[in-house]
Amino acid sequence: MAMVPWIRVVLLVACLCFPVSVECMVRHYKFNVVQKNISRLCSSKPIVTVNGRYPGPTIYAREDDTVLIKVVNHVKYNVSIHWHGIRQLRTGWADGPAYITQCPIQPGQQYVYNFTITGQRGTLWWHAHILWLRATVHGALVILPKLGVPYPFPAPQKELVVILGEWWKLDTEAVINEALRSGLAPNVSDAHTINGHPGPLSTCQPQGGLKLPVRPGKTYMLRIINAALNEELFFKIANHKLTVVEVDAVYTKPFKIDTILIAPGQTTNVLVTTNLGSGKFLVAASPFMDNPTIVVDNKTATATLHYIGTLQSTKTILTAPPPQNATIVATNFTNSLKSLNSIRFPARVPLKVDHSLLFTVGLGLHTCASCTNGNRVVADINNVTFVMPKIALLQAHFFNTSGVFTDDFPGNPLNPYNYTGTQPTNLQTRKGTRLYRLAYDSTVQLVLQGTGMIAPETHPVHLHGFNFFEVGRGLGNFNPKKDPKKFNLVDPVERNTIGVPSNGWTAIRFKADNPGVWFMHCHLEVHTTWGLKMAFVVDNGKGPNESVLPPPSDLPKC
């Protein structure tokens, strides 16, 4: 049976705002982080959950609401929660990545995340941001438009949250710890899931699968989230077109397509019209990986779009998922994305660039005498494998604590080479806790260049604290003279997580109008663990409204 999102405590309290706004609300939630057995996934192992649910509870709020979430840690692990895609204007203390903006919540301790959702509406999500706890500690964050403000597309009759994920029969912490010990890649997951259900797999036949009941002649909006740890996923529904209207909580120009691609960390809203009258239709989530040398979990998660009134004995209409290496299908979806760029929702693309950066992203090696092959696989940006600090970077920045980080992260590769061609002979990377400093309100063009070191693959890169515009992408090495001439500076897609194509590049632009320390990392959890991460430090502006707010009194201590 499908799990219904559940909140232990939900309080709606009127909020006094200046200037007065009748829409301002303070919404209180309580998250109890506990261990729970989820029997429907053919495993008796205890997993870490929020309020005993997997996936966790859905948070509902409106644009401009203030949200307070009390997180109480009842498990043996340190915990922190990231509100993925919330801009956290001046409230970096509530962003959540452990040792970046906060020390983690220790066992038996608690912390209240307090933030205001400013100028955002759509589908985002929340998840643990420490260790590999994100595998089971995650849920949806649905931001409704202001009261009286319609969607810029025909309003759906109903909305459904669809969370895609991965499942391990083993403890995920044991999986990654064994990989770190051996220096090799970790074992892949045992199944993919849709709202916590893998579908009628042979080993889980008694559990059946998830059923999405629909009425004929209606329009439904699916709020799709990829909460998987390490895999990009295709999503499709047999005999039904998907109309894409939003990605990463930003409206897009609507377009119809058979299959969408959604990387870990990304969200996509689609409209589905139930115009077939009756029947049962397969819903499928399957992996995308265009490098055949990289092993992924190749199992397809399934559910059923079930027209109400259709007999249970009716045969389900099947659909074939795209091949695992269906780059054309992936590219077709990605190239179709454009910002809505309307009068109400303009695309404010920075046209002037203060910082022009080139970051290579990929894998490397560190010498390791105790590892299986004498080396440990690592990951890096501009050949720097990030070293996590022992106290939070934002805390060090705010209190001017020396010795925690340096602000000399290279804006360009230190040793240029043919990034997508022949591998360099030296695959060793440098270690460091190095940040890149930005002046308040400066503009950034960042080219993320994929590399072929060890294995070329796609990298979904997430930037905390900002949305950005993807102004261009291509295969091969970025050409600074030719490629910018083809940039889309009118209606490029706006996101918070972007896929760097395998053996290719993507160019993004954003304005550094949010002071603080902001993490940027690959949202493949294995790559983050290996060091494919860095952070920007954005200085305060001139006025009090352009400065980081003081830390809350209950901020966890390391």
LINKA-V617631 format. One record per backbone hydrogen bond with DSSP energy under -0.5 kcal/mol. CO is the residue of the C=O (numbers start at 1). NH is the residue of the N-H. Records with the same first field share a line. If there is no record, write none. Layout:
BEGIN
CO->NH, NH
END
This chain:
BEGIN
9->30
11->13, 28
13->26
15->17
21->24
24->15
25->27, 66
26->13, 28
27->68
28->11
29->70
30->8, 32
31->33, 72
32->34, 51
33->74
34->49
36->38, 47
37->39
38->41
39->42
45->38
47->36
49->34, 51
50->53
53->50
58->60
59->142
61->144
62->65
65->117
66->27
67->115
68->29, 70
69->71, 113
70->31, 72
71->73, 111
72->33, 74
73->108
79->105
80->129
82->84, 127
83->86
84->125
86->465
88->90, 91
90->549
91->94
92->95, 96
95->83
97->100, 101, 102
99->393
100->394
102->99
104->106
105->79
106->109
109->73
111->71, 113
112->114
113->69
115->67
116->118
117->64, 119
122->124, 143
124->141
125->84
126->139
127->82
129->98
130->133
132->135
133->136, 137
136->138
137->128
138->56
139->126
140->59
141->124, 143
142->61, 144
143->122
144->63
146->149
148->150
158->221
160->223
162->164, 225
163->195
164->227
165->193
167->190, 191
171->174, 175
172->176
173->177
174->178
175->179
176->180
177->181
178->182
179->183, 184
182->372
183->377
191->167
193->165
194->197
197->194
198->302
199->201
201->204
202->205
204->207, 208
205->208
210->304
211->213
212->306
214->308
215->218
218->274
219->157, 158
220->222, 272
221->160, 223
222->224, 270
223->162
224->268
225->164, 227
226->265
229->525
232->288
233->262
234->286
235->260
236->284
237->240
240->237
241->243
242->244, 257
243->271
244->255
245->252
246->269
247->250
249->121
250->247
251->340
255->244
257->242
258->237
260->235
262->233
263->266
266->226
267->248
268->224
269->245, 246
270->222
271->243
272->220, 274
273->275
274->217
276->278
279->307
280->317
281->305
282->238
283->303
284->236
285->301
286->234
288->232
290->292
291->294
293->295
296->298
299->301
301->285
302->210
303->283
304->212, 306
305->281, 307
306->214
307->310
311->314
316->318
317->282
319->321
323->326
324->289
325->327
326->330
327->331
328->332
329->333
330->334
331->335
332->336
333->336, 337
334->337
338->253
345->341, 342
346->348
347->349
352->354
355->357, 445
357->447
358->360
359->449
360->382
361->451
362->380
364->378
365->429
366->376
368->371
371->374
374->368
375->373
376->366
378->364
380->362
381->384
383->385, 430
384->381, 386
385->432
386->388
392->396
393->397
394->398
395->399
396->401
397->400
400->402
401->404
406->435
407->437
411->358
417->419
418->421
419->452
425->427
427->365
430->385
432->387, 434
433->406
434->535
435->409, 437
436->537
438->539
439->442
442->512
443->354, 355
444->446, 510
445->357, 447
446->448, 508
447->359, 449
448->450, 506
449->361
453->363, 455
459->461, 500
460->523
461->498
462->464, 521
463->466
468->495
469->471, 509
471->488
472->507
474->505
478->480
479->483, 484
482->485
483->486
484->487
487->489
491->339
493->470
495->468
496->463
498->461, 500
499->501
500->459
501->504
503->476
504->450
505->474
506->448
507->471, 472
508->446
509->469
510->444
511->513
512->441
516->538
518->536
519->464
520->534
521->462
523->525
524->527, 528
525->529
526->530
527->531, 532
528->531
530->379
531->386, 533
532->522
534->520
535->436
536->518, 538
537->438, 539
538->516
543->546
544->547
546->541
552->555
556->103
END
